[in-house]
Amino acid sequence: MEKKAKIRIRGYFADLTSWFKLPKRRREWIDQGNPNFDIGDPVADLAKRLHPGLISAVITEVKQETPSSRTYTLKPEAPHILPLHYAGQYMSVKFEIDGKALTRPFAISSPPMTAYRDNLIQITLRKKADGYVSAYVWDHWQAGSRLRFEAPLGQLFYSAIRDAAHVVGIAGGSGITIFRSIIGDMRESHRPERLTLLYGSRQAGDIIFKDELDEWAARSNGRVKIHHILSEADKGWTGERGFITRDLIRKLVPDYGSAGFYVSGPPALYDFIGPELDALKIRPTRRRIECYGESGPIERHRDFPRDQENRTYAMKVLFGRDEQEVPAKSTETVAVALERAGLAVDTQCRSGECGWCRSKLVAGKVWQRPESDGVRERDKDAAYFHPCSAYPLEDLTVRVFTRL
């Protein structure tokens, strides 16, 4: 007959007083253990590599790509290490300009293996004529400069589960950066199987990475095809001219109907290419668009309320027990108003996508740009919003949860 285990019950008082003997017994057990205690934690080490937090880095090289674009090579400072990232992601760089904290997202132009093998990462920036931060970068970033950035984010990366084997890339201007990363990664990962890149620039001198991209395409055995399209080409240009239209896509990509589309560039490109892809009956599930970014003059947006131009409202900002009132222009995002007042929220994408700056709209109304309205329906019901893509329509009271 099988014996059943018996539970020994010594009594309430005996069980209670036995606790006082536990520290002594625990010390005896420790003394009998292995004196060479292993304090290594591989799981924690992996978590730290995947989620390192704020990273400090130094610029090791600055390369002039075109008269208006430069590539910056960054190397992390000890004990920081570069996190793993996907080809096509971006990282948020922290700035302090004129005593005020700011953030800006920059696409990573180097392939993931550059970070893994060489512990280096590259970003390529184009100087904007009226760009506040880009002008600062142009004047102050040089070899030896130090900066801080967050771990990479973003959804514009290839996944064999959801994306077609043939990807059609549509890039405009500095939007080429993510495709440089993707093409570099294709040599290692063989994903996607094929890439056809339609790259729009104004003039031949504006084409970023031209020689490098053409060389990679020539050595890809047909996996990578690159078409340069110039909107203001001179008489000597023998390539495609004009804009990336539905007719041009039909001409250059015969199998466009079964391909997936990646789009990266300025907001004007997204506004233009959407109707073109609609005309080609490209379903939304086969389109992937990089973060929309901050628009130019928002008052030109077709949906922006016309009675809201050139208005300034009072915005009460609540953070913990702190309460301040600052001005907020109707044509600037709430995030920009906070930055101007020295109360910047911690933003990442600045496109309403990541939710990093998620805040509470206690009172008042805002206009959320439709192209970058990433607020979940339940959050909307609870009056949460994303300051990086929201514009004030009246006096506001806002509670923020993160600050730089």
Secondary structure in CASP SS format (residue, H / E / C, confidence):
PFRMAT SS
TARGET T0000
AUTHOR 0000-0000-0000
METHOD secondary structure of the structure
MODEL  1
M C 1.00
E C 1.00
K C 1.00
K C 1.00
A C 1.00
K C 1.00
I C 1.00
R C 1.00
I C 1.00
R C 1.00
G C 1.00
Y H 1.00
F H 1.00
A H 1.00
D H 1.00
L H 1.00
T H 1.00
S H 1.00
W H 1.00
F H 1.00
K H 1.00
L H 1.00
P H 1.00
K H 1.00
R H 1.00
R H 1.00
R H 1.00
E H 1.00
W H 1.00
I H 1.00
D H 1.00
Q C 1.00
G C 1.00
N C 1.00
P C 1.00
N C 1.00
F C 1.00
D C 1.00
I C 1.00
G C 1.00
D C 1.00
P H 1.00
V H 1.00
A H 1.00
D H 1.00
L H 1.00
A H 1.00
K H 1.00
R H 1.00
L H 1.00
H C 1.00
P C 1.00
G C 1.00
L C 1.00
I E 1.00
S E 1.00
A E 1.00
V E 1.00
I E 1.00
T E 1.00
E E 1.00
V E 1.00
K E 1.00
Q E 1.00
E E 1.00
T E 1.00
P C 1.00
S C 1.00
S E 1.00
R E 1.00
T E 1.00
Y E 1.00
T E 1.00
L E 1.00
K E 1.00
P E 1.00
E C 1.00
A C 1.00
P C 1.00
H C 1.00
I C 1.00
L C 1.00
P C 1.00
L C 1.00
H C 1.00
Y C 1.00
A C 1.00
G C 1.00
Q C 1.00
Y E 1.00
M E 1.00
S E 1.00
V E 1.00
K E 1.00
F E 1.00
E E 1.00
I E 1.00
D C 1.00
G C 1.00
K E 1.00
A E 1.00
L E 1.00
T E 1.00
R E 1.00
P E 1.00
F E 1.00
A E 1.00
I E 1.00
S C 1.00
S C 1.00
P C 1.00
P H 1.00
M H 1.00
T H 1.00
A H 1.00
Y H 1.00
R H 1.00
D H 1.00
N C 1.00
L C 1.00
I E 1.00
Q E 1.00
I E 1.00
T E 1.00
L E 1.00
R E 1.00
K C 1.00
K C 1.00
A C 1.00
D C 1.00
G C 1.00
Y H 1.00
V H 1.00
S H 1.00
A H 1.00
Y H 1.00
V H 1.00
W H 1.00
D H 1.00
H H 1.00
W C 1.00
Q C 1.00
A C 1.00
G C 1.00
S C 1.00
R E 1.00
L E 1.00
R E 1.00
F E 1.00
E C 1.00
A C 1.00
P C 1.00
L E 1.00
G C 1.00
Q C 1.00
L C 1.00
F C 1.00
Y C 1.00
S C 1.00
A C 1.00
I C 1.00
R C 1.00
D C 1.00
A C 1.00
A C 1.00
H E 1.00
V E 1.00
V E 1.00
G E 1.00
I E 1.00
A E 1.00
G E 1.00
G H 1.00
S H 1.00
G H 1.00
I H 1.00
T H 1.00
I H 1.00
F H 1.00
R H 1.00
S H 1.00
I H 1.00
I H 1.00
G H 1.00
D H 1.00
M H 1.00
R H 1.00
E H 1.00
S H 1.00
H C 1.00
R C 1.00
P C 1.00
E C 1.00
R E 1.00
L E 1.00
T E 1.00
L E 1.00
L E 1.00
Y E 1.00
G E 1.00
S E 1.00
R C 1.00
Q C 1.00
A H 1.00
G H 1.00
D H 1.00
I C 1.00
I C 1.00
F C 1.00
K H 1.00
D H 1.00
E H 1.00
L H 1.00
D H 1.00
E H 1.00
W H 1.00
A H 1.00
A H 1.00
R C 1.00
S C 1.00
N C 1.00
G C 1.00
R C 1.00
V E 1.00
K E 1.00
I E 1.00
H E 1.00
H E 1.00
I E 1.00
L E 1.00
S C 1.00
E C 1.00
A C 1.00
D C 1.00
K C 1.00
G C 1.00
W C 1.00
T C 1.00
G C 1.00
E E 1.00
R E 1.00
G C 1.00
F C 1.00
I C 1.00
T C 1.00
R H 1.00
D H 1.00
L H 1.00
I H 1.00
R H 1.00
K H 1.00
L H 1.00
V C 1.00
P C 1.00
D C 1.00
Y H 1.00
G H 1.00
S H 1.00
A C 1.00
G E 1.00
F E 1.00
Y E 1.00
V E 1.00
S E 1.00
G C 1.00
P C 1.00
P H 1.00
A H 1.00
L H 1.00
Y H 1.00
D H 1.00
F H 1.00
I H 1.00
G H 1.00
P H 1.00
E H 1.00
L H 1.00
D H 1.00
A H 1.00
L C 1.00
K C 1.00
I C 1.00
R C 1.00
P H 1.00
T H 1.00
R H 1.00
R E 1.00
R E 1.00
I E 1.00
E C 1.00
C C 1.00
Y C 1.00
G C 1.00
E C 1.00
S C 1.00
G C 1.00
P C 1.00
I H 1.00
E H 1.00
R H 1.00
H C 1.00
R C 1.00
D C 1.00
F C 1.00
P C 1.00
R H 1.00
D H 1.00
Q H 1.00
E C 1.00
N C 1.00
R C 1.00
T E 1.00
Y E 1.00
A E 1.00
M E 1.00
K E 1.00
V E 1.00
L E 1.00
F E 1.00
G C 1.00
R C 1.00
D E 1.00
E E 1.00
Q E 1.00
E E 1.00
V E 1.00
P E 1.00
A E 1.00
K E 1.00
S C 1.00
T C 1.00
E C 1.00
T C 1.00
V H 1.00
A H 1.00
V H 1.00
A H 1.00
L H 1.00
E H 1.00
R H 1.00
A C 1.00
G C 1.00
L C 1.00
A C 1.00
V C 1.00
D C 1.00
T C 1.00
Q C 1.00
C C 1.00
R C 1.00
S C 1.00
G C 1.00
E C 1.00
C C 1.00
G C 1.00
W C 1.00
C C 1.00
R C 1.00
S E 1.00
K E 1.00
L E 1.00
V E 1.00
A E 1.00
G C 1.00
K C 1.00
V E 1.00
W E 1.00
Q E 1.00
R C 1.00
P H 1.00
E H 1.00
S H 1.00
D C 1.00
G C 1.00
V C 1.00
R C 1.00
E H 1.00
R H 1.00
D H 1.00
K H 1.00
D H 1.00
A C 1.00
A C 1.00
Y E 1.00
F E 1.00
H C 1.00
P H 1.00
C H 1.00
S H 1.00
A E 1.00
Y E 1.00
P E 1.00
L C 1.00
E C 1.00
D C 1.00
L E 1.00
T E 1.00
V E 1.00
R E 1.00
V C 1.00
F C 1.00
T C 1.00
R C 1.00
L C 1.00
END
